Amino acid sequence: MPWRPRLGELEVEVDPDEVVRQPGKTNFAGSALRPIDGILRAAQMLKWPWQSCWSYLSLAPAHFVGVESGFEVGAPATFCCIKPNDNALEVEWCWNGALSWQQS
């Protein structure tokens, strides 16, 4: 059964095969690939350790669009604790301001 998240004012439909489309249309509207999975896929394709791909797929694009990483005193913080598991990365827990949650 597809689910319909919102991206700003745009509603999209994500099929069980993780193809993203506008509801009722056949053209693609995006990707449901999780960033962590993109890092792992790039590492596998390049035959690099995932740690080497991390900055190319997170810090460099953020810097390119003007989003700087790092923590500042008094600023809200959002981050996740990532646990390497064989050839995978698992989100162990996340922190978003005052909320903390664990991945199921």
CNS distance restraints for C-alpha pairs under 8 A (distance, minus, plus):
assign (resid   1 and name CA) (resid  15 and name CA) 6.75 0.50 0.50
assign (resid   1 and name CA) (resid  16 and name CA) 6.37 0.50 0.50
assign (resid   2 and name CA) (resid  13 and name CA) 6.22 0.50 0.50
assign (resid   2 and name CA) (resid  14 and name CA) 5.30 0.50 0.50
assign (resid   2 and name CA) (resid  15 and name CA) 4.34 0.50 0.50
assign (resid   2 and name CA) (resid  16 and name CA) 5.91 0.50 0.50
assign (resid   3 and name CA) (resid  13 and name CA) 5.69 0.50 0.50
assign (resid   3 and name CA) (resid  14 and name CA) 5.40 0.50 0.50
assign (resid   3 and name CA) (resid  15 and name CA) 6.81 0.50 0.50
assign (resid   4 and name CA) (resid  11 and name CA) 6.40 0.50 0.50
assign (resid   4 and name CA) (resid  12 and name CA) 5.43 0.50 0.50
assign (resid   4 and name CA) (resid  13 and name CA) 4.50 0.50 0.50
assign (resid   4 and name CA) (resid  14 and name CA) 6.25 0.50 0.50
assign (resid   5 and name CA) (resid  11 and name CA) 6.03 0.50 0.50
assign (resid   5 and name CA) (resid  12 and name CA) 5.89 0.50 0.50
assign (resid   5 and name CA) (resid  13 and name CA) 6.80 0.50 0.50
assign (resid   5 and name CA) (resid  14 and name CA) 7.78 0.50 0.50
assign (resid   6 and name CA) (resid  10 and name CA) 5.64 0.50 0.50
assign (resid   6 and name CA) (resid  11 and name CA) 4.43 0.50 0.50
assign (resid   6 and name CA) (resid  12 and name CA) 6.20 0.50 0.50
assign (resid   7 and name CA) (resid  11 and name CA) 6.21 0.50 0.50
assign (resid   7 and name CA) (resid  12 and name CA) 7.36 0.50 0.50
assign (resid  11 and name CA) (resid  22 and name CA) 6.80 0.50 0.50
assign (resid  11 and name CA) (resid  23 and name CA) 7.42 0.50 0.50
assign (resid  12 and name CA) (resid  20 and name CA) 6.58 0.50 0.50
assign (resid  12 and name CA) (resid  21 and name CA) 5.70 0.50 0.50
assign (resid  12 and name CA) (resid  22 and name CA) 4.66 0.50 0.50
assign (resid  12 and name CA) (resid  23 and name CA) 5.92 0.50 0.50
assign (resid  12 and name CA) (resid  29 and name CA) 7.34 0.50 0.50
assign (resid  13 and name CA) (resid  20 and name CA) 5.62 0.50 0.50
assign (resid  13 and name CA) (resid  21 and name CA) 5.30 0.50 0.50
assign (resid  13 and name CA) (resid  22 and name CA) 5.78 0.50 0.50
assign (resid  13 and name CA) (resid  23 and name CA) 5.42 0.50 0.50
assign (resid  14 and name CA) (resid  18 and name CA) 5.55 0.50 0.50
assign (resid  14 and name CA) (resid  19 and name CA) 5.63 0.50 0.50
assign (resid  14 and name CA) (resid  20 and name CA) 4.60 0.50 0.50
assign (resid  14 and name CA) (resid  21 and name CA) 6.63 0.50 0.50
assign (resid  14 and name CA) (resid  32 and name CA) 7.44 0.50 0.50
assign (resid  15 and name CA) (resid  19 and name CA) 5.45 0.50 0.50
assign (resid  15 and name CA) (resid  20 and name CA) 6.64 0.50 0.50
assign (resid  18 and name CA) (resid  31 and name CA) 7.37 0.50 0.50
assign (resid  18 and name CA) (resid  32 and name CA) 5.50 0.50 0.50
assign (resid  18 and name CA) (resid  33 and name CA) 7.64 0.50 0.50
assign (resid  19 and name CA) (resid  28 and name CA) 7.21 0.50 0.50
assign (resid  19 and name CA) (resid  30 and name CA) 7.63 0.50 0.50
assign (resid  19 and name CA) (resid  31 and name CA) 6.45 0.50 0.50
assign (resid  19 and name CA) (resid  32 and name CA) 6.65 0.50 0.50
assign (resid  20 and name CA) (resid  28 and name CA) 5.84 0.50 0.50
assign (resid  20 and name CA) (resid  29 and name CA) 5.37 0.50 0.50
assign (resid  20 and name CA) (resid  30 and name CA) 5.32 0.50 0.50
assign (resid  20 and name CA) (resid  31 and name CA) 5.74 0.50 0.50
assign (resid  20 and name CA) (resid  32 and name CA) 6.53 0.50 0.50
assign (resid  21 and name CA) (resid  25 and name CA) 6.48 0.50 0.50
assign (resid  21 and name CA) (resid  26 and name CA) 6.64 0.50 0.50
assign (resid  21 and name CA) (resid  27 and name CA) 6.12 0.50 0.50
assign (resid  21 and name CA) (resid  28 and name CA) 4.76 0.50 0.50
assign (resid  21 and name CA) (resid  29 and name CA) 4.51 0.50 0.50
assign (resid  21 and name CA) (resid  30 and name CA) 6.93 0.50 0.50
assign (resid  22 and name CA) (resid  26 and name CA) 7.70 0.50 0.50
assign (resid  22 and name CA) (resid  27 and name CA) 7.52 0.50 0.50
assign (resid  22 and name CA) (resid  28 and name CA) 7.42 0.50 0.50
assign (resid  22 and name CA) (resid  29 and name CA) 6.07 0.50 0.50
assign (resid  33 and name CA) (resid  37 and name CA) 6.51 0.50 0.50
assign (resid  33 and name CA) (resid  38 and name CA) 6.60 0.50 0.50
assign (resid  34 and name CA) (resid  38 and name CA) 6.37 0.50 0.50
assign (resid  35 and name CA) (resid  39 and name CA) 6.34 0.50 0.50
assign (resid  35 and name CA) (resid  57 and name CA) 7.94 0.50 0.50
assign (resid  36 and name CA) (resid  40 and name CA) 6.39 0.50 0.50
assign (resid  36 and name CA) (resid  89 and name CA) 6.90 0.50 0.50
assign (resid  37 and name CA) (resid  41 and name CA) 6.00 0.50 0.50
assign (resid  37 and name CA) (resid  89 and name CA) 7.92 0.50 0.50
assign (resid  38 and name CA) (resid  42 and name CA) 6.08 0.50 0.50
assign (resid  38 and name CA) (resid  57 and name CA) 7.92 0.50 0.50
assign (resid  39 and name CA) (resid  43 and name CA) 6.13 0.50 0.50
assign (resid  39 and name CA) (resid  50 and name CA) 6.37 0.50 0.50
assign (resid  39 and name CA) (resid  53 and name CA) 6.09 0.50 0.50
assign (resid  39 and name CA) (resid  54 and name CA) 6.31 0.50 0.50
assign (resid  39 and name CA) (resid  57 and name CA) 6.54 0.50 0.50
assign (resid  40 and name CA) (resid  44 and name CA) 6.13 0.50 0.50
assign (resid  40 and name CA) (resid  50 and name CA) 5.88 0.50 0.50
assign (resid  40 and name CA) (resid  87 and name CA) 7.80 0.50 0.50
assign (resid  40 and name CA) (resid  88 and name CA) 6.93 0.50 0.50
assign (resid  40 and name CA) (resid  89 and name CA) 7.67 0.50 0.50
assign (resid  41 and name CA) (resid  45 and name CA) 6.16 0.50 0.50
assign (resid  42 and name CA) (resid  46 and name CA) 5.97 0.50 0.50
assign (resid  42 and name CA) (resid  50 and name CA) 7.91 0.50 0.50
assign (resid  42 and name CA) (resid  53 and name CA) 6.93 0.50 0.50
assign (resid  43 and name CA) (resid  47 and name CA) 5.55 0.50 0.50
assign (resid  43 and name CA) (resid  48 and name CA) 4.82 0.50 0.50
assign (resid  43 and name CA) (resid  49 and name CA) 5.80 0.50 0.50
assign (resid  43 and name CA) (resid  50 and name CA) 5.09 0.50 0.50
assign (resid  43 and name CA) (resid  52 and name CA) 7.74 0.50 0.50
assign (resid  43 and name CA) (resid  53 and name CA) 6.07 0.50 0.50
assign (resid  44 and name CA) (resid  48 and name CA) 6.63 0.50 0.50
assign (resid  44 and name CA) (resid  49 and name CA) 7.94 0.50 0.50
assign (resid  48 and name CA) (resid  52 and name CA) 6.43 0.50 0.50
assign (resid  48 and name CA) (resid  53 and name CA) 7.21 0.50 0.50
assign (resid  49 and name CA) (resid  53 and name CA) 7.09 0.50 0.50
assign (resid  50 and name CA) (resid  54 and name CA) 6.34 0.50 0.50
assign (resid  51 and name CA) (resid  55 and name CA) 7.93 0.50 0.50
assign (resid  52 and name CA) (resid  56 and name CA) 7.87 0.50 0.50
assign (resid  53 and name CA) (resid  57 and name CA) 6.37 0.50 0.50
assign (resid  54 and name CA) (resid  58 and name CA) 5.98 0.50 0.50
assign (resid  54 and name CA) (resid  59 and name CA) 7.51 0.50 0.50
assign (resid  55 and name CA) (resid  59 and name CA) 4.71 0.50 0.50
assign (resid  55 and name CA) (resid  60 and name CA) 5.89 0.50 0.50
assign (resid  56 and name CA) (resid  60 and name CA) 5.30 0.50 0.50
assign (resid  56 and name CA) (resid  61 and name CA) 7.17 0.50 0.50
assign (resid  57 and name CA) (resid  61 and name CA) 6.43 0.50 0.50
assign (resid  58 and name CA) (resid  62 and name CA) 6.20 0.50 0.50
assign (resid  59 and name CA) (resid  63 and name CA) 6.09 0.50 0.50
assign (resid  59 and name CA) (resid  68 and name CA) 7.86 0.50 0.50
assign (resid  59 and name CA) (resid  69 and name CA) 7.06 0.50 0.50
assign (resid  60 and name CA) (resid  64 and name CA) 6.16 0.50 0.50
assign (resid  61 and name CA) (resid  65 and name CA) 6.45 0.50 0.50
assign (resid  62 and name CA) (resid  66 and name CA) 6.23 0.50 0.50
assign (resid  62 and name CA) (resid  67 and name CA) 4.87 0.50 0.50
assign (resid  62 and name CA) (resid  68 and name CA) 6.41 0.50 0.50
assign (resid  62 and name CA) (resid  69 and name CA) 7.67 0.50 0.50
assign (resid  63 and name CA) (resid  67 and name CA) 5.31 0.50 0.50
assign (resid  63 and name CA) (resid  68 and name CA) 5.65 0.50 0.50
assign (resid  63 and name CA) (resid  69 and name CA) 7.97 0.50 0.50
assign (resid  71 and name CA) (resid  75 and name CA) 7.21 0.50 0.50
assign (resid  71 and name CA) (resid  77 and name CA) 6.91 0.50 0.50
assign (resid  76 and name CA) (resid  96 and name CA) 7.72 0.50 0.50
assign (resid  76 and name CA) (resid  97 and name CA) 5.33 0.50 0.50
assign (resid  77 and name CA) (resid  95 and name CA) 7.35 0.50 0.50
assign (resid  77 and name CA) (resid  96 and name CA) 6.01 0.50 0.50
assign (resid  77 and name CA) (resid  97 and name CA) 5.26 0.50 0.50
assign (resid  78 and name CA) (resid  94 and name CA) 7.46 0.50 0.50
assign (resid  78 and name CA) (resid  95 and name CA) 5.38 0.50 0.50
assign (resid  78 and name CA) (resid  96 and name CA) 4.26 0.50 0.50
assign (resid  78 and name CA) (resid  97 and name CA) 6.10 0.50 0.50
assign (resid  79 and name CA) (resid  94 and name CA) 5.74 0.50 0.50
assign (resid  79 and name CA) (resid  95 and name CA) 5.38 0.50 0.50
assign (resid  79 and name CA) (resid  96 and name CA) 6.64 0.50 0.50
assign (resid  80 and name CA) (resid  91 and name CA) 6.60 0.50 0.50
assign (resid  80 and name CA) (resid  92 and name CA) 7.35 0.50 0.50
assign (resid  80 and name CA) (resid  93 and name CA) 5.68 0.50 0.50
assign (resid  80 and name CA) (resid  94 and name CA) 4.01 0.50 0.50
assign (resid  80 and name CA) (resid  95 and name CA) 6.13 0.50 0.50
assign (resid  81 and name CA) (resid  91 and name CA) 6.03 0.50 0.50
assign (resid  81 and name CA) (resid  92 and name CA) 5.49 0.50 0.50
assign (resid  81 and name CA) (resid  93 and name CA) 5.35 0.50 0.50
assign (resid  81 and name CA) (resid  94 and name CA) 6.12 0.50 0.50
assign (resid  82 and name CA) (resid  89 and name CA) 6.35 0.50 0.50
assign (resid  82 and name CA) (resid  90 and name CA) 5.63 0.50 0.50
assign (resid  82 and name CA) (resid  91 and name CA) 4.71 0.50 0.50
assign (resid  82 and name CA) (resid  92 and name CA) 5.66 0.50 0.50
assign (resid  82 and name CA) (resid  93 and name CA) 7.51 0.50 0.50
assign (resid  83 and name CA) (resid  89 and name CA) 5.65 0.50 0.50
assign (resid  83 and name CA) (resid  90 and name CA) 5.12 0.50 0.50
assign (resid  83 and name CA) (resid  91 and name CA) 6.27 0.50 0.50
assign (resid  83 and name CA) (resid  92 and name CA) 6.09 0.50 0.50
assign (resid  84 and name CA) (resid  88 and name CA) 5.99 0.50 0.50
assign (resid  84 and name CA) (resid  89 and name CA) 4.54 0.50 0.50
assign (resid  84 and name CA) (resid  90 and name CA) 6.29 0.50 0.50
assign (resid  85 and name CA) (resid  89 and name CA) 5.74 0.50 0.50
assign (resid  85 and name CA) (resid  90 and name CA) 6.84 0.50 0.50
assign (resid  91 and name CA) (resid 103 and name CA) 6.13 0.50 0.50
assign (resid  92 and name CA) (resid 102 and name CA) 6.25 0.50 0.50
assign (resid  92 and name CA) (resid 103 and name CA) 5.79 0.50 0.50
assign (resid  93 and name CA) (resid 100 and name CA) 7.38 0.50 0.50
assign (resid  93 and name CA) (resid 101 and name CA) 5.81 0.50 0.50
assign (resid  93 and name CA) (resid 102 and name CA) 4.26 0.50 0.50
assign (resid  93 and name CA) (resid 103 and name CA) 5.66 0.50 0.50
assign (resid  94 and name CA) (resid 100 and name CA) 5.76 0.50 0.50
assign (resid  94 and name CA) (resid 101 and name CA) 5.48 0.50 0.50
assign (resid  94 and name CA) (resid 102 and name CA) 6.30 0.50 0.50
assign (resid  94 and name CA) (resid 103 and name CA) 7.67 0.50 0.50
assign (resid  95 and name CA) (resid  99 and name CA) 5.87 0.50 0.50
assign (resid  95 and name CA) (resid 100 and name CA) 4.46 0.50 0.50
assign (resid  95 and name CA) (resid 101 and name CA) 6.58 0.50 0.50
assign (resid  96 and name CA) (resid 100 and name CA) 6.22 0.50 0.50
